[in-house]
Amino acid sequence: MDTQVNKQILTRLRRIEGQVGGIQKMVEEQRYCVDILNQISSVRAALDAVGVELLTSHIKTCVIGHGSGQDHSDASVQTDEDLLNEIKLVLNRFLK
């Protein structure tokens, strides 16, 4: 993964961590349920955005860049068919 993308993802995850902490505090304070649910929705959207960024990076480095020296050091040698199956599996898991 590109170093800049990695930094951006970590920044987003730290922000999400703060949001989750805020939700926990809201529950502890017995805040209005709808407000808590709205915050949960925001966290889900933020996690989805991180997932899209990771998937985009994976496609760029491990699928398009496969075998070019750009791919991730942990990426195994795969055929085009294997790569497509991997993307299909990841999308099925991510979209659930």
C-alpha positions, 0 to 999 in steps of 0.5 A: 500500500502506498505510504500516503494512502496508509497515512490517510487510512490510519488518520481515518481509523483514529477518527473512527476510534474517537467516534466509537468512544463518543458512542460509548460515552453517549450510552453511559450517559443514557443519551437519546437513542436516536442520537446514538443511532445517528452516531452509529450510522456515521461510524458505519459510513466512515468504515465503508469509506475506509473499506473502499479506500483499501479495496481501491489500493488493493486493486491498484497494487495487487491486481493491476500492479500484480507482477510489476514490482508494485504489488504488496510484498505479502501478495502471492503469485496468482493467475488472472482468474485467481485475482478475479475470484479474490476480488469477488470474495472480498466484495461479497464479504465487504458488501454484507 
